[in-house]
Amino acid sequence: MVENQKRKRGVISTIGAKTAIALIAISFLSASIYIYAAYRTGYKLIQTEYRSKARMVAMFGKNLLEHLMLEGRKDKLANVMNAMLENTQIREILILKPDGSIFIGAGVHPQKQRFDMNQFSGKEDARGNRFLSVVMDNHSYEYILSPIFAKAECRSCHEDSGNRLGYFVAKVHSDQLRTISKEHGKTNVLLIVVAFGGLTIVAFIALVLLVVRPITRLHSHIEHVKYQLKPIEEGRNVELPLIPEPGAEDEIADLTRAVNDLISQLNKTNSKLINLTQQQLEKADRIATVGEMAASLAHEIKNPIAGVLGALQVFDAEAEENDPQKEIISEMMRQMERVNTTVNDLLSYARPSSPSFEEIDLREIIERTLFLLSKQDIGKNVNAELRCADEAITITADKKQMQQLLWNIMLNAVQAMKGEGSLRVTVGRDQDNVSIEIEDSGGGIPPDALEKLFEPFFTTKHKGTGLGLAISKRIVEQHHGSITYESEMDKGTKVRIILPLEQNVGEQ
């Protein structure tokens, strides 16, 4: 019975939801990286611009210093520096000696004696300048520490000085740098959110149209096909519909074609099964009809056979030992016994009886069967061997049916050896089952005959009904066991029977 049961899905169990979450996560990560990179790049560009201004201030200040010093107008230096402070972006100007002590300054530091040059930990640029970004009183500033190199004109006053006469320090107001950076960041965030959001929406729509919708359509068709399985289960020959194949050449199209191939195979298989089932039903009906006829005929024949056999036994008892007719009577009795056996087989197969379970000793039944075989003319030259580790093996089974099962298998083995050879019976058991292996040294069974051994009326012997193994298989199945054959030509045959140690008495 086919049931269309919808599984309970979580919030993110659908492909569309998973795709949306994945795209959002990727977009968020990409946007964050891009915003950070854009912010850093923009900040660096603006910072570079401010440092260029600081270089220009330092260069201008150093040129004024050099010009005033060479013209002997040192007293004008303070006035020039204070005039430079009138530029709203410059907050402090210092001229340092080589050791960092303040030579002259304008702004905040004039009252200090030394300027800490160790603050400038960054690398020098090509002209020896170093920079420092600081925040003071909630304001941003950019410091430049620019070296003052000695020229030939300066040696007249600075004979003992080295290559550097001192340093020029300028403190430039950079609040605008932070403001511009924040505005740049906000703009970047807005643009990136709009851009990545739009890309995410476009990508999601594309995935829904190109992937999710075809898969959903494919799933719906498969669900529709599942509804068509119910008539098939009822034995009707129903043609399952195929999915319209897309014109694209992608994975979804390949999946659709694969599903269509599977549906086509199901249609072919179902058609073959319908035909085979019909043939099997017709064959079973014929066998049932023949079985009923055979059972009726066997029942009608059985009583006359018993009467004829009884009369022959009387004639045999009354005949003299040297009477030449006694041999004829004995042969007639053997043939009547053969007919009686055939009739009994027909009755047993056509009207099988349910097993009557009881506890039996399996070893005892095997030993009795081997003993009866040894008394048969055909079994007198057969070396029979029983291998069983246990003194007694108790199982739940039908005693008569077990006797019939073992007799049929062992008699076939002896007949296959034509009365000479070895017959080995090996019995073992585990916690739940008992195994019986019956192995002979006969000529073996042809491979094409192995598949038909258990078919009714199939036999490789000139004599016999071909019902012995069919009845044996039925007995094993009624005991919920299994029986298998292994055979090699000119080497022999092995029959393996597995039976449960205990049976459920209520099972038939």
Secondary structure, 3 states (H helix, E strand, C coil): CCCCCCCCCCCCCCHHHHHHHHHHHHHHHHHHHHHHHHHHHHHHHHHHHHHHHHHHHHHHHHHHHHHHHHCCCHHHHHHHHHHHCCCCCEEEEEEECCCCEEEEEECCHHHCCECCHHHCCCCCCCCCCEEEEEEECCEEEEEEEEEEECCHHHHHCCCCCCCEEEEEEEEEECHHHHHHHHHHHHHHHHHHHHHHHHHHHHHHHHHHHHHHHHHHHHHHHHHHHHHCHHHHHCCCCCCCCCCCCCCCCCHHHHHHHHHHHHHHHHHHHHHHHHHHHHHHHHHHHHHHHHHHHHHHHHHHHHHHHHHHHHHHHHHHHHCCCCCCHHHHHHHHHHHHHHHHHHHHHHHHHHCCCCCCCEEEEHHHHHHHHHHHHHHCHHHCEEEEEEEECCCCCEEEECHHHHHHHHHHHHHHHHHHCCCEEEEEEEEEECCCEEEEEEEECCCCCCHHHHCCCCCCCCCCCCCCCCCHHHHHHHHHHHCCCEEEEEEECCCEEEEEEEEECCCCCCCC
